[in-house]
Amino acid sequence: MLIARNLSVTLGAARVLQDVDLDVKPGELLHLTGGNGAGKTTLLRVLCGLTASAGSVLVENHSPRSVAGRAAFAFVPDEAELYDDLTIAEHAQFASLAYAAPLSELHDALNAFGLEHRFDQFPAELSRGTRQKVGLALALGLKRPLTLLDEPFGTLDTDSRQVLRDGLSALATEGRSAVLTTHGGELANLKGVRQVTVAALQGTSR
């Protein structure tokens, strides 16, 4: 599903990641842990091709920077990035067209987060937490082979946290994978979870 080798990132004078090897198998939920500044977010951004690094990353045997590689994953940062001039319904339509994904499944995912009454609203009309629900719903609804999430539980209410857990569990059951960061124990009791501390990846194979 995902193979990363010898990833190293230097930002300014600081070495953020050094010689990281990582493998993610189909049906696996990889939980990245570590303290602030450990490099969790940087590692996620390298895996999805947004931050340059030494070494190599393959998603479904493709570079994440290639067209085929980008089509194989969905990424939601800790603040969902939405288009200001598109309604929520238009975001779903755009995602459906861009990824050749069934629009009905995107609508189902949005509805699961309780967003059925928000379809005609623009991002500026939504709270940060609601915008995050939109981003997470679209990512889960796309059902990519790989989903990458940075602190997805941070702004969610109790019901939405359970929706996200259920969505991740469903992805794993379908043989899809996810890599995510979180400080809490939100993934406890979910099948397919493997926890890895980012500091322990430095200079080792995992």
C-alpha angles and dihedrals in degrees: 000000000000129000122182124179134187096347113183127170129184119191111190106315094336125096102216099176128018128191096331118180119190137172126188118191128207111277093020126129106204113201112201113204135179141117127285109295094021091122101254096134092042090053092051091050091050091050091055095043099250096114121047119233143165113260129038141286127195125187111190086344093305133105110255087232093060125088092248092046094050090050090057098063145040122211130196117184122208088274112041113238109224132169112257094214098049125083119226089258090052090050088056092048092049093049091048092054096041094051100028087239125153109265090214091063091051090050090049091053092049091048091050088062090050095253099128091111093050100063095106095046129099124229092254089063092056133080119244090256092052092048088053090053089054092051093046093045092052092047092051093042092054089062095206120180088251130031121190119196129181112207092329096171096053101097100024127114121232096267093048091049088059091047089054092048090050091048093051091047090052092051091052092047089054091053095256123129140222136195115199143162124222136155096211138065095258092128096055114130094014114130119239096028118144117183121210128177109223092220089059090057094061108113094351140095120245 
